[in-house]
Amino acid sequence: MKKIILIVLSVITLITISACVVQEQENETVDSSFDKMPEPFFGEQGGNPYLAPFFLPTDNSDGNNSLNDIDFNIIEQFIGLEKFYEWIEGIGSDYLRAPQTSLLDYPNLYTFILNFDIPVDELKEFMDKQQRLGMESNSYFYTNEEINIICSLDEARIAEYFVSDYSIVIGDMIYPPAWVYFNSFGDYEAAGITPEMIEEKLDLYAEFSFTAEAAEAFEAKLSEFMETDVVLDRVSQ
């Protein structure tokens, strides 16, 4: 069986975003500037697997192996658990309270390699060995393509491959749904995000359990940006 240190989903207990709730008078429409968006979810969302891809650029998907998971064997081989836990404790959990747009801004396998200056030649040799063992025991391993991409240390290449399906990647920047939800149209333009990029993600945005107020505000915001009526077939609370 795979032995993985789960970084993200095991530590999410309470997501709070420092965004104020838009207080509108009854029957008034949402402010067209969308400077302040309602809290997207009800208070306690601890352990909800749908929230990782809302806030983080990469996630634990059913497709590519996740960059969020660091193989226990890699940790033991190169630094040991004590140093690893010191690193995680030093980072804290603030990165879980706001959308992250760079692989460098939260703990993952890429930042692990950089932080501990892991020799990529030795890492590749070890990952190749783990792959052979994994294939023999039908357990967890990275593919040849994934090993080559990780060991390239090419941030843009790693971001493009391991990006969550829910996020938009432009170069080495990744924009998760929370970033789209909270940021302004001016920010969209500066980042190079187009209505077409948003359109490709609408069905995935609809999977999140927004509050009714948040879903309505998000629909209005996207409708104005895309200049078309947007309806998220969502499961709102």
C-alpha positions in Angstrom: 0.0 0.0 0.0 1.2 3.5 -0.7 2.6 5.5 2.2 1.9 9.2 1.6 2.2 12.3 3.7 -1.0 14.1 2.9 -0.3 17.8 3.2 -3.5 19.5 2.1 -6.6 17.5 2.9 -5.5 16.4 6.3 -4.9 19.9 7.6 -8.0 21.6 6.2 -10.3 22.2 9.3 -11.7 25.6 8.8 -11.4 27.9 5.7 -11.9 31.5 6.3 -11.4 34.2 3.7 -11.0 37.8 4.6 -13.8 39.0 2.3 -16.7 41.0 3.6 -20.3 40.0 2.8 -22.0 42.4 0.4 -24.9 43.9 2.3 -27.6 44.8 -0.2 -31.0 46.1 0.5 -33.8 43.8 -0.4 -34.6 43.5 -4.1 -31.4 45.3 -5.0 -28.9 43.7 -7.4 -25.3 42.9 -6.6 -22.8 45.8 -6.9 -21.5 45.6 -10.5 -18.0 46.4 -9.3 -17.9 43.1 -7.4 -15.2 44.5 -5.1 -16.6 42.5 -2.2 -18.0 39.0 -2.6 -20.0 37.0 0.0 -18.3 34.2 1.9 -18.5 31.3 -0.5 -19.4 28.6 2.0 -20.9 28.3 5.4 -18.5 28.5 8.3 -17.2 25.0 9.0 -16.1 23.1 5.9 -13.4 20.9 7.6 -12.5 17.8 5.6 -14.6 18.7 2.7 -12.7 17.3 -0.3 -14.3 19.8 -2.7 -12.5 22.7 -1.1 -8.9 21.8 -1.9 -9.3 22.5 -5.6 -11.3 25.7 -4.8 -8.3 27.3 -3.0 -5.2 25.5 -4.3 -3.6 25.4 -7.8 -3.0 21.6 -7.6 -5.2 19.0 -6.0 -5.5 15.2 -5.4 -7.2 14.3 -8.6 -8.0 11.0 -10.1 -5.8 11.8 -13.1 -2.2 12.8 -12.6 -0.4 11.9 -9.4 -0.8 14.9 -7.1 2.0 17.4 -6.4 0.4 18.0 -3.0 1.5 14.5 -1.8 5.1 13.8 -0.8 6.0 10.1 -0.8 7.0 9.0 2.7 9.9 7.1 1.2 11.3 10.3 -0.4 11.1 12.1 2.9 12.8 9.3 4.8 15.5 8.9 2.1 16.5 12.6 1.9 15.7 14.5 5.1 13.8 12.3 7.6 10.4 12.9 9.2 11.6 15.3 12.0 12.9 17.9 9.5 9.9 17.4 7.4 7.5 18.2 10.3 9.6 21.2 11.3 9.2 22.5 7.8 5.5 22.0 7.7 5.0 23.6 11.1 7.1 26.5 10.1 4.9 27.1 7.1 1.7 27.0 9.1 -1.7 26.9 7.4 -2.3 30.5 6.3 -1.9 29.3 2.7 -5.2 27.5 3.1 -7.1 30.7 3.8 -6.6 32.5 0.5 -6.2 31.5 -3.2 -2.7 30.6 -4.1 -1.3 31.3 -7.6 2.2 30.0 -7.4 3.7 26.6 -6.7 6.2 28.4 -4.4 3.5 29.7 -2.0 2.4 26.4 -0.4 4.0 23.1 0.5 4.2 20.5 -2.3 6.8 18.2 -3.8 8.3 21.0 -5.9 8.8 23.3 -2.9 10.1 20.4 -0.9 12.8 19.8 -3.4 13.8 23.4 -3.5 13.7 24.0 0.2 15.9 21.1 1.1 18.1 21.4 -2.0 17.4 17.8 -3.0 19.9 16.7 -5.7 17.7 16.0 -8.7 20.0 13.3 -10.1 19.7 11.4 -6.8 16.0 12.1 -6.6 15.4 10.8 -10.1 17.4 7.6 -9.4 15.4 7.1 -6.3 12.0 7.7 -7.9 12.9 5.4 -10.8 13.6 2.7 -8.2 10.4 3.4 -6.4 8.6 3.1 -9.7 9.9 -0.3 -10.3 9.0 -1.4 -6.8 5.6 0.1 -7.2 4.9 -1.7 -10.4 6.0 -5.0 -8.9 3.7 -4.6 -5.9 0.9 -2.8 -7.7 1.2 0.2 -5.4 1.8 4.0 -5.7 4.5 5.3 -8.1 5.1 8.2 -10.4 5.2 7.6 -14.1 8.3 8.2 -16.3 6.7 11.4 -17.6 5.9 12.7 -14.1 9.4 11.9 -12.8 11.0 13.8 -15.8 8.8 16.8 -15.3 9.3 17.0 -11.6 13.1 16.6 -11.9 13.3 19.2 -14.6 12.6 21.8 -11.9 10.9 23.8 -14.6 8.2 25.6 -12.7 6.0 26.5 -15.7 6.2 22.9 -17.0 5.4 21.4 -13.6 2.5 23.9 -13.1 1.0 23.0 -16.5 1.2 19.3 -15.9 0.0 19.1 -12.3 -2.6 21.9 -12.4 -6.0 21.1 -11.0 -8.7 20.7 -13.6 -10.5 23.4 -11.7 -7.7 26.0 -12.2 -6.5 28.1 -15.0 -2.8 28.0 -15.8 -0.9 30.8 -17.6 2.8 30.3 -17.7 4.0 29.5 -14.2 0.9 31.2 -12.6 -2.1 29.2 -11.7 -5.5 30.7 -10.9 -7.8 28.4 -8.8 -11.6 29.1 -8.6 -11.2 31.1 -5.3 -9.0 33.6 -7.2 -11.6 34.0 -9.9 -14.3 34.3 -7.2 -12.6 37.0 -5.2 -10.5 39.0 -7.7 -11.6 41.9 -9.9 -12.1 42.1 -13.7 -9.0 44.3 -13.7 -7.1 41.4 -12.1 -8.5 39.1 -14.8 -7.2 41.3 -17.5 -3.8 41.7 -15.9 -3.4 38.0 -15.6 -4.5 37.3 -19.2 -7.7 35.5 -18.2 -10.3 35.6 -21.0 -14.1 34.8 -21.0 -13.3 31.7 -23.0 -11.0 30.4 -20.2 -13.7 30.9 -17.7 -16.3 29.3 -19.9 -14.3 26.1 -19.9 -14.5 25.9 -16.1 -18.1 26.7 -15.5 -19.3 23.1 -15.1 -16.5 22.5 -12.5 -17.3 25.7 -10.6 -20.8 24.5 -10.3 -19.6 21.5 -8.3 -18.9 23.6 -5.3 -21.5 23.8 -2.5 -21.8 27.6 -2.5 -24.3 29.3 -0.3 -27.2 30.6 -2.2 -26.0 34.2 -1.8 -22.5 33.3 -3.0 -23.8 31.3 -6.0 -26.0 34.2 -7.1 -23.2 36.7 -6.7 -20.7 34.5 -8.6 -23.3 34.0 -11.4 -23.8 37.8 -11.7 -20.1 38.5 -11.7 -19.3 35.9 -14.4 -22.3 37.0 -16.4 -21.0 40.6 -16.5 -17.5 39.5 -17.4 -18.5 37.1 -20.1 -21.3 39.3 -21.4 -23.8 36.4 -21.3 -26.1 34.8 -18.8 -24.3 32.4 -16.6 -26.2 29.9 -14.6 -24.3 27.4 -12.4 -26.2 24.2 -12.1 -24.9 24.0 -8.6 -25.6 22.3 -5.3 -26.0 25.4 -3.2 -26.6 25.4 0.5 
